[in-house]
């Protein structure tokens, strides 16, 4: 049948202990901004930007000051929140974005985990444990 896609996953890290406020309806993520995820999946806890002029959201690129997770880090776009679940990358990925809640810092993707101190300043309604 055309138009039916099946997805399979391995094990998934539990990032969120409590997702209190999730953006209603989700957001469409620009496929080109997530090309760095070569396994075809946007991991849970990926930092997502505010809405762009074209109507999509993008994965925020984090640049370390010293290349080792040191602070201060810089962000190429203003962050909105973090993805709730792993999302398969298709033509226009639809993601649930958490705006407030409690997460496990050790379960975040590498760049988000290394730069959590700076991210928490931009997203004060999200608590890391």
MMTF fields as JSON, N, C-alpha, C and O atoms, coordinates in Angstrom:
{
  "mmtfVersion": "1.0.0",
  "mmtfProducer": "UNKNOWN",
  "numBonds": 515,
  "numAtoms": 516,
  "numGroups": 129,
  "numChains": 1,
  "numModels": 1,
  "chainsPerModel": [1],
  "groupsPerChain": [129],
  "chainIdList": ["A"],
  "bondAtomList": [4, 2, 8, 6, 12, 10, 16, 14, 20, 18, 24, 22, 28, 26, 32, 30, 36, 34, 40, 38, 44, 42, 48, 46, 52, 50, 56, 54, 60, 58, 64, 62, 68, 66, 72, 70, 76, 74, 80, 78, 84, 82, 88, 86, 92, 90, 96, 94, 100, 98, 104, 102, 108, 106, 112, 110, 116, 114, 120, 118, 124, 122, 128, 126, 132, 130, 136, 134, 140, 138, 144, 142, 148, 146, 152, 150, 156, 154, 160, 158, 164, 162, 168, 166, 172, 170, 176, 174, 180, 178, 184, 182, 188, 186, 192, 190, 196, 194, 200, 198, 204, 202, 208, 206, 212, 210, 216, 214, 220, 218, 224, 222, 228, 226, 232, 230, 236, 234, 240, 238, 244, 242, 248, 246, 252, 250, 256, 254, 260, 258, 264, 262, 268, 266, 272, 270, 276, 274, 280, 278, 284, 282, 288, 286, 292, 290, 296, 294, 300, 298, 304, 302, 308, 306, 312, 310, 316, 314, 320, 318, 324, 322, 328, 326, 332, 330, 336, 334, 340, 338, 344, 342, 348, 346, 352, 350, 356, 354, 360, 358, 364, 362, 368, 366, 372, 370, 376, 374, 380, 378, 384, 382, 388, 386, 392, 390, 396, 394, 400, 398, 404, 402, 408, 406, 412, 410, 416, 414, 420, 418, 424, 422, 428, 426, 432, 430, 436, 434, 440, 438, 444, 442, 448, 446, 452, 450, 456, 454, 460, 458, 464, 462, 468, 466, 472, 470, 476, 474, 480, 478, 484, 482, 488, 486, 492, 490, 496, 494, 500, 498, 504, 502, 508, 506, 512, 510],
  "bondOrderList": [1, 1, 1, 1, 1, 1, 1, 1, 1, 1, 1, 1, 1, 1, 1, 1, 1, 1, 1, 1, 1, 1, 1, 1, 1, 1, 1, 1, 1, 1, 1, 1, 1, 1, 1, 1, 1, 1, 1, 1, 1, 1, 1, 1, 1, 1, 1, 1, 1, 1, 1, 1, 1, 1, 1, 1, 1, 1, 1, 1, 1, 1, 1, 1, 1, 1, 1, 1, 1, 1, 1, 1, 1, 1, 1, 1, 1, 1, 1, 1, 1, 1, 1, 1, 1, 1, 1, 1, 1, 1, 1, 1, 1, 1, 1, 1, 1, 1, 1, 1, 1, 1, 1, 1, 1, 1, 1, 1, 1, 1, 1, 1, 1, 1, 1, 1, 1, 1, 1, 1, 1, 1, 1, 1, 1, 1, 1, 1],
  "groupList": [{"groupName": "UNK", "atomNameList": ["N", "CA", "C", "O"], "elementList": ["N", "C", "C", "O"], "formalChargeList": [0, 0, 0, 0], "bondAtomList": [1, 0, 2, 1, 3, 2], "bondOrderList": [1, 1, 2], "singleLetterCode": "X", "chemCompType": "L-PEPTIDE LINKING"}],
  "groupTypeList": [0, 0, 0, 0, 0, 0, 0, 0, 0, 0, 0, 0, 0, 0, 0, 0, 0, 0, 0, 0, 0, 0, 0, 0, 0, 0, 0, 0, 0, 0, 0, 0, 0, 0, 0, 0, 0, 0, 0, 0, 0, 0, 0, 0, 0, 0, 0, 0, 0, 0, 0, 0, 0, 0, 0, 0, 0, 0, 0, 0, 0, 0, 0, 0, 0, 0, 0, 0, 0, 0, 0, 0, 0, 0, 0, 0, 0, 0, 0, 0, 0, 0, 0, 0, 0, 0, 0, 0, 0, 0, 0, 0, 0, 0, 0, 0, 0, 0, 0, 0, 0, 0, 0, 0, 0, 0, 0, 0, 0, 0, 0, 0, 0, 0, 0, 0, 0, 0, 0, 0, 0, 0, 0, 0, 0, 0, 0, 0, 0],
  "groupIdList": [1, 2, 3, 4, 5, 6, 7, 8, 9, 10, 11, 12, 13, 14, 15, 16, 17, 18, 19, 20, 21, 22, 23, 24, 25, 26, 27, 28, 29, 30, 31, 32, 33, 34, 35, 36, 37, 38, 39, 40, 41, 42, 43, 44, 45, 46, 47, 48, 49, 50, 51, 52, 53, 54, 55, 56, 57, 58, 59, 60, 61, 62, 63, 64, 65, 66, 67, 68, 69, 70, 71, 72, 73, 74, 75, 76, 77, 78, 79, 80, 81, 82, 83, 84, 85, 86, 87, 88, 89, 90, 91, 92, 93, 94, 95, 96, 97, 98, 99, 100, 101, 102, 103, 104, 105, 106, 107, 108, 109, 110, 111, 112, 113, 114, 115, 116, 117, 118, 119, 120, 121, 122, 123, 124, 125, 126, 127, 128, 129],
  "secStructList": [7, 6, 6, 7, 7, 7, 7, 7, 7, 7, 7, 7, 7, 7, 7, 3, 3, 3, 3, 3, 3, 3, 7, 6, 6, 7, 3, 3, 3, 7, 4, 4, 4, 4, 6, 6, 7, 6, 6, 1, 3, 3, 7, 6, 6, 7, 3, 3, 3, 7, 7, 7, 6, 6, 1, 7, 5, 7, 5, 7, 7, 3, 3, 7, 1, 1, 1, 1, 1, 7, 1, 7, 7, 3, 3, 1, 1, 7, 3, 3, 3, 3, 3, 1, 1, 7, 3, 3, 7, 7, 1, 1, 3, 3, 3, 7, 3, 3, 3, 3, 3, 3, 3, 7, 4, 4, 4, 1, 7, 2, 2, 2, 2, 2, 6, 2, 2, 2, 2, 2, 2, 2, 7, 6, 6, 3, 3, 3, 7],
  "xCoordList": [0.827, 0.0, 0.878, 1.927, 0.446, 1.193, 0.858, -0.27, 1.841, 1.613, 1.687, 1.586, 1.86, 1.958, 3.419, 4.069, 3.918, 5.307, 5.334, 4.55, 6.222, 6.403, 7.744, 8.714, 7.785, 9.013, 9.302, 8.391, 10.563, 10.935, 12.073, 12.929, 12.071, 13.075, 13.74, 13.181, 14.92, 15.562, 15.105, 13.984, 15.962, 15.59, 15.662, 16.445, 14.851, 14.782, 15.111, 14.578, 16.0, 16.334, 15.122, 14.385, 14.927, 13.866, 14.453, 15.259, 14.053, 14.584, 13.739, 14.281, 12.432, 11.527, 10.971, 10.384, 11.151, 10.465, 9.041, 8.092, 8.9, 7.587, 7.587, 8.38, 6.718, 6.521, 5.24, 4.143, 5.376, 4.229, 3.488, 2.26, 4.215, 3.6, 4.206, 5.401, 3.378, 3.826, 3.094, 1.887, 3.807, 3.213, 2.084, 2.309, 0.899, -0.294, -0.165, 0.181, -0.44, -0.403, 0.967, 1.081, 2.006, 3.359, 3.878, 3.203, 5.077, 5.705, 6.292, 6.712, 6.314, 6.984, 8.44, 8.746, 9.334, 10.769, 11.331, 11.053, 12.128, 12.792, 13.766, 14.681, 13.558, 14.343, 15.839, 16.664, 16.192, 17.613, 18.342, 19.552, 17.624, 18.279, 18.603, 19.354, 18.047, 18.309, 19.109, 19.128, 19.763, 20.558, 21.739, 22.279, 22.148, 23.274, 22.95, 23.862, 21.675, 21.282, 21.213, 20.164, 22.324, 22.446, 21.71, 21.545, 21.266, 20.534, 19.051, 18.303, 18.616, 17.234, 16.261, 15.047, 16.78, 15.92, 16.403, 17.592, 15.466, 15.764, 15.587, 14.484, 16.651, 16.524, 15.681, 15.603, 15.054, 14.323, 15.297, 16.435, 14.853, 15.714, 16.486, 17.352, 16.189, 16.853, 16.295, 15.082, 17.171, 16.778, 16.165, 16.781, 14.944, 14.195, 14.004, 13.804, 14.068, 13.987, 12.552, 11.595, 12.44, 11.156, 10.8, 11.647, 9.554, 9.067, 9.868, 10.138, 10.239, 10.996, 10.031, 8.854, 10.503, 9.612, 8.895, 7.811, 9.494, 8.845, 7.797, 7.193, 7.575, 6.549, 7.042, 6.284, 8.291, 8.833, 9.691, 9.97, 10.088, 11.031, 12.298, 12.25, 13.422, 14.691, 15.351, 15.078, 16.229, 17.066, 18.115, 18.767, 18.276, 19.229, 20.638, 20.881, 21.563, 22.963, 23.653, 23.575, 24.33, 25.027, 26.523, 27.069, 27.178, 28.618, 29.279, 28.956, 30.212, 30.948, 31.989, 32.563, 32.232, 33.284, 34.656, 35.553, 34.828, 36.135, 36.134, 37.159, 35.003, 34.939, 34.809, 34.792, 34.717, 34.639, 33.432, 33.459, 32.392, 31.217, 31.348, 30.543, 32.359, 32.552, 31.566, 30.909, 31.47, 30.539, 31.315, 32.463, 30.816, 29.456, 29.353, 30.245, 28.285, 27.982, 27.122, 26.477, 27.118, 26.261, 25.265, 25.527, 24.119, 23.044, 22.815, 22.795, 22.638, 22.415, 21.002, 20.78, 20.035, 18.644, 18.143, 18.701, 17.094, 16.505, 15.761, 14.928, 16.042, 15.369, 13.944, 13.633, 13.089, 11.698, 11.522, 10.896, 12.078, 11.941, 12.722, 13.555, 12.441, 13.135, 12.122, 10.994, 12.527, 11.611, 11.253, 12.065, 10.022, 9.508, 9.92, 10.291, 9.859, 10.169, 11.148, 11.4, 11.7, 12.461, 11.497, 10.361, 11.946, 11.078, 11.763, 12.898, 11.108, 11.711, 11.766, 10.838, 12.861, 13.016, 12.385, 12.86, 11.311, 10.68, 10.654, 11.489, 9.721, 9.689, 9.457, 10.056, 8.601, 8.311, 8.029, 6.872, 9.082, 8.884, 7.993, 8.157, 7.059, 6.168, 6.601, 6.667, 6.897, 7.454, 6.639, 6.143, 6.511, 5.972, 7.136, 8.185, 6.955, 8.018, 7.603, 6.551, 8.448, 8.179, 8.652, 9.797, 7.747, 8.051, 8.392, 9.127, 7.861, 8.217, 8.099, 7.253, 8.967, 8.967, 10.281, 11.112, 10.452, 11.663, 12.278, 11.597, 13.574, 14.245, 15.482, 15.973, 15.982, 17.215, 18.349, 18.412, 19.229, 20.303, 21.187, 21.609, 21.475, 22.353, 21.761, 22.496, 20.451, 19.802, 19.692, 19.241, 20.096, 20.012, 21.02, 22.015, 20.772, 21.787, 23.075, 23.036, 24.203, 25.521, 25.646, 26.031, 25.331, 25.535, 24.617, 25.017, 23.404, 22.48, 22.953, 22.858, 23.462, 23.949, 25.173, 25.247, 26.13, 27.349, 27.075, 27.816, 26.028, 25.732, 24.459, 23.822, 24.081, 22.834, 22.788, 21.729, 23.914, 23.925, 23.46, 22.676, 23.932, 23.528, 22.087, 21.348, 21.686, 20.308, 19.323, 18.276, 19.657, 18.738, 18.546, 17.519, 19.51, 19.337, 18.344, 17.599, 18.335, 17.414, 16.011, 15.025, 15.923, 14.638, 14.442, 14.564, 14.142, 14.086, 12.933, 12.947, 11.94, 10.801, 11.08, 10.238, 12.267, 12.659, 13.75, 14.766, 13.51, 14.439, 15.183, 14.578, 16.483, 17.289, 17.689, 18.053, 17.618, 18.062, 19.127, 19.638],
  "yCoordList": [-1.172, 0.0, 1.244, 1.281, 2.231, 3.479, 4.34, 4.328, 5.079, 6.029, 5.452, 6.2, 4.148, 3.561, 3.245, 2.524, 3.792, 3.564, 2.855, 3.172, 1.912, 1.279, 1.716, 1.883, 1.892, 2.307, 1.308, 0.821, 1.012, 0.169, 0.834, 1.488, 0.662, 1.278, 0.216, -0.856, 0.523, -0.279, 0.252, 0.744, 0.153, 0.694, 2.216, 2.797, 2.843, 4.299, 4.766, 4.241, 5.762, 6.324, 7.072, 7.714, 6.982, 7.741, 9.091, 9.181, 10.139, 11.48, 12.223, 12.9, 12.108, 12.933, 12.173, 11.103, 12.716, 12.199, 12.736, 11.992, 14.048, 14.694, 15.717, 16.658, 15.546, 16.557, 17.296, 16.781, 18.491, 19.22, 19.987, 19.938, 20.69, 21.538, 21.194, 21.391, 20.68, 20.298, 21.172, 21.381, 21.683, 22.558, 21.826, 20.786, 22.357, 21.734, 21.559, 22.503, 20.363, 20.087, 19.762, 19.276, 20.014, 19.725, 20.767, 21.755, 20.538, 21.455, 20.66, 19.515, 21.281, 20.678, 21.106, 22.291, 20.137, 20.414, 20.399, 19.49, 21.421, 21.509, 20.337, 20.179, 19.532, 18.313, 18.595, 17.793, 19.717, 20.012, 20.312, 20.105, 20.794, 21.132, 19.903, 20.002, 18.75, 17.525, 16.51, 15.324, 16.973, 16.082, 15.471, 14.452, 16.08, 15.556, 14.213, 13.483, 13.882, 12.601, 11.564, 11.372, 10.906, 10.001, 8.68, 7.934, 8.375, 7.128, 7.254, 6.287, 8.453, 8.647, 8.927, 8.862, 9.24, 9.495, 10.747, 10.89, 11.654, 12.814, 12.336, 11.941, 12.362, 11.812, 12.676, 13.894, 12.026, 12.75, 13.666, 13.28, 14.883, 15.838, 16.745, 17.495, 16.694, 17.582, 18.991, 19.175, 19.974, 21.374, 21.897, 21.808, 22.444, 22.923, 24.436, 24.98, 25.104, 26.571, 27.078, 26.32, 28.391, 29.059, 29.003, 28.67, 29.325, 29.247, 30.171, 31.323, 29.646, 30.394, 31.048, 30.688, 31.999, 32.682, 31.75, 32.079, 30.583, 29.653, 28.772, 27.919, 28.97, 28.216, 26.951, 26.308, 26.58, 25.381, 25.767, 26.941, 24.762, 24.925, 24.177, 23.307, 24.497, 23.851, 23.312, 23.772, 22.326, 21.87, 22.945, 23.402, 23.343, 24.398, 23.814, 22.761, 24.508, 24.1, 24.794, 26.013, 23.992, 24.51, 24.499, 23.489, 25.63, 25.727, 25.944, 26.89, 25.05, 25.181, 26.272, 26.488, 26.955, 27.967, 27.313, 27.838, 26.171, 25.521, 24.151, 23.469, 23.73, 22.453, 21.247, 20.118, 21.445, 20.319, 20.408, 19.864, 21.075, 21.207, 22.311, 22.4, 23.149, 24.259, 25.375, 25.402, 26.283, 27.395, 28.663, 28.711, 29.681, 29.732, 29.151, 29.331, 28.477, 27.963, 28.992, 29.829, 28.923, 29.818, 28.989, 27.835, 29.596, 28.937, 29.702, 30.933, 28.977, 29.672, 30.237, 31.178, 29.681, 30.15, 30.192, 29.531, 30.97, 31.001, 29.697, 29.295, 29.022, 27.757, 27.938, 28.9, 26.98, 26.946, 25.886, 26.138, 24.698, 23.581, 22.389, 22.513, 21.224, 19.986, 18.941, 18.902, 18.097, 17.078, 16.083, 15.778, 15.583, 14.678, 13.235, 12.525, 12.79, 11.411, 11.386, 12.412, 10.207, 10.006, 10.151, 9.681, 10.803, 11.065, 10.584, 10.98, 9.739, 9.348, 10.544, 11.35, 10.645, 11.751, 11.338, 10.417, 12.029, 11.818, 13.16, 14.02, 13.361, 14.609, 15.841, 16.887, 15.738, 16.867, 16.306, 16.075, 16.085, 15.482, 16.343, 17.56, 15.697, 16.36, 15.955, 14.767, 16.945, 16.658, 17.301, 18.419, 16.57, 17.149, 17.84, 17.231, 19.112, 19.887, 20.222, 20.818, 19.827, 20.076, 21.477, 21.845, 22.26, 23.628, 23.722, 24.619, 22.798, 22.759, 21.328, 20.557, 20.996, 19.65, 19.329, 20.206, 18.047, 17.559, 16.481, 15.542, 16.618, 15.65, 15.086, 15.621, 13.986, 13.352, 13.847, 13.502, 14.643, 15.265, 14.204, 14.379, 13.113, 12.072, 11.371, 10.726, 11.478, 10.817, 11.711, 11.254, 12.976, 13.9, 13.531, 12.865, 13.961, 13.798, 14.525, 15.429, 14.134, 14.608, 16.117, 16.592, 16.887, 18.337, 18.986, 19.93, 18.493, 19.035, 18.697, 19.526, 17.475, 17.062, 17.882, 18.36, 18.047, 18.8, 20.271, 20.899, 20.821, 22.248, 22.508, 23.547, 21.577, 21.711, 22.993, 23.612, 23.403, 24.609, 25.829, 26.633, 25.971, 27.102, 26.953, 27.936, 25.729, 25.494, 25.828, 26.425, 25.445, 25.698, 27.193, 27.595, 28.013, 29.468, 29.983, 30.928, 29.362, 29.765, 29.199, 29.802, 28.039, 27.364, 27.137, 26.004, 28.188, 28.058, 27.203, 26.813, 26.905, 26.098, 24.605, 23.788, 24.242, 22.836, 22.596, 23.29, 21.596, 21.27, 19.989, 19.011, 19.995, 18.802, 18.141, 18.815, 16.808, 16.05, 15.06, 14.319],
  "zCoordList": [0.0, 0.0, 0.0, 0.643, -0.71, -0.75, 0.457, 0.95, 0.921, 1.999, 3.398, 4.37, 3.533, 4.859, 5.134, 4.376, 6.221, 6.598, 7.944, 8.838, 8.078, 9.376, 9.931, 9.192, 11.201, 11.878, 12.983, 13.651, 13.164, 14.295, 15.04, 14.444, 16.321, 17.178, 18.033, 18.268, 18.483, 19.505, 20.847, 20.981, 21.826, 23.128, 23.099, 22.348, 23.91, 23.95, 25.362, 26.339, 25.46, 26.765, 27.316, 26.568, 28.617, 29.268, 29.65, 30.576, 28.943, 29.175, 30.196, 31.07, 30.099, 30.909, 32.099, 31.935, 33.299, 34.484, 34.518, 34.763, 34.268, 34.236, 33.111, 33.129, 32.149, 31.104, 31.466, 31.254, 32.006, 32.539, 31.455, 31.391, 30.608, 29.585, 28.23, 28.011, 27.323, 25.98, 24.977, 25.102, 23.984, 22.978, 22.257, 21.639, 22.335, 21.769, 20.262, 19.552, 19.777, 18.344, 17.801, 16.676, 18.562, 18.106, 17.131, 16.842, 16.631, 15.681, 14.524, 14.69, 13.35, 12.203, 12.229, 12.364, 12.099, 12.146, 10.733, 9.951, 10.412, 9.117, 8.978, 9.786, 7.96, 7.753, 7.602, 8.038, 6.993, 6.775, 8.081, 8.173, 9.088, 10.355, 11.2, 12.17, 10.844, 11.604, 10.789, 11.118, 9.736, 8.89, 9.64, 9.211, 10.754, 11.533, 12.186, 12.575, 12.311, 12.89, 11.774, 11.159, 11.522, 10.376, 10.559, 9.593, 11.772, 11.985, 11.66, 11.796, 11.227, 10.813, 11.94, 11.743, 13.128, 14.281, 15.01, 15.294, 15.31, 16.15, 17.59, 17.967, 18.408, 19.76, 20.691, 20.531, 21.66, 22.705, 23.425, 23.693, 23.74, 24.419, 23.489, 23.94, 22.182, 21.224, 21.377, 21.478, 21.394, 21.562, 20.265, 19.203, 20.352, 19.191, 19.291, 20.377, 18.138, 18.083, 18.094, 17.932, 18.292, 18.111, 16.629, 15.799, 16.294, 14.913, 13.996, 14.335, 12.835, 11.838, 10.844, 10.812, 10.034, 9.082, 8.101, 7.62, 7.799, 6.867, 7.547, 6.897, 8.85, 9.564, 10.239, 10.965, 10.017, 10.653, 11.857, 12.102, 12.579, 13.683, 13.286, 12.416, 13.904, 13.561, 14.816, 15.925, 14.625, 15.729, 15.968, 15.03, 17.21, 17.56, 17.568, 18.157, 16.909, 16.922, 18.089, 18.243, 18.904, 20.079, 19.782, 19.339, 20.029, 19.828, 21.181, 21.899, 21.521, 22.777, 22.664, 21.597, 23.759, 23.785, 23.699, 23.039, 24.36, 24.364, 23.702, 23.707, 23.131, 22.436, 23.342, 22.85, 24.65, 25.577, 26.5, 27.604, 26.073, 26.918, 27.952, 28.879, 27.794, 28.731, 28.461, 27.421, 29.393, 29.242, 29.025, 29.467, 28.398, 27.879, 26.468, 25.639, 26.225, 24.894, 24.173, 24.805, 22.842, 22.067, 21.269, 20.929, 20.977, 20.246, 18.955, 18.96, 17.828, 16.556, 16.445, 15.684, 17.192, 17.195, 18.638, 19.514, 18.879, 20.22, 20.484, 19.671, 21.607, 21.892, 22.412, 23.114, 22.043, 22.491, 23.574, 24.603, 23.335, 24.26, 23.748, 22.851, 24.333, 23.989, 23.522, 24.013, 22.578, 22.063, 23.162, 24.035, 23.099, 24.128, 23.874, 24.809, 22.62, 22.257, 21.096, 20.464, 20.816, 19.584, 18.413, 18.481, 17.334, 16.187, 14.917, 14.654, 14.119, 12.842, 11.897, 11.842, 11.161, 10.217, 8.894, 8.229, 8.517, 7.219, 6.499, 6.782, 5.581, 4.814, 5.685, 5.437, 6.696, 7.579, 8.975, 9.325, 9.777, 11.099, 11.996, 12.07, 12.667, 13.618, 15.019, 15.334, 15.864, 17.181, 18.289, 18.151, 19.391, 20.619, 21.32, 21.53, 21.685, 22.324, 23.75, 23.984, 24.695, 26.109, 26.467, 26.206, 27.074, 27.482, 28.964, 29.376, 29.77, 31.188, 31.688, 31.235, 32.631, 33.174, 33.86, 34.097, 34.175, 34.826, 33.951, 33.54, 33.666, 32.802, 33.469, 34.463, 32.898, 33.358, 32.468, 31.288, 33.022, 32.245, 31.595, 30.452, 32.294, 31.748, 30.533, 29.785, 30.315, 29.184, 27.952, 26.901, 28.063, 26.925, 25.844, 26.13, 24.59, 23.542, 23.956, 24.79, 23.378, 23.816, 23.965, 25.033, 22.924, 22.996, 24.025, 24.707, 24.14, 25.125, 26.542, 27.448, 26.727, 28.045, 28.456, 29.588, 27.545, 27.851, 28.145, 28.901, 27.559, 27.7, 28.491, 28.314, 29.364, 30.101, 30.928, 31.036, 31.513, 32.353, 31.557, 32.061, 30.331, 29.49, 29.002, 28.941, 28.654, 28.199, 29.316, 29.066, 30.54, 31.658, 31.914, 32.46, 31.531, 31.648, 30.607, 30.869, 29.423, 28.353, 28.561, 28.138, 29.214, 29.438, 30.94, 31.406, 31.701, 33.166, 33.691, 34.858, 32.861, 33.314, 33.212, 33.583, 32.706, 32.625, 33.667, 33.701, 34.514, 35.59, 35.248, 34.809, 35.447, 35.209, 36.513, 37.478, 36.537, 37.714, 37.304, 38.144]
}
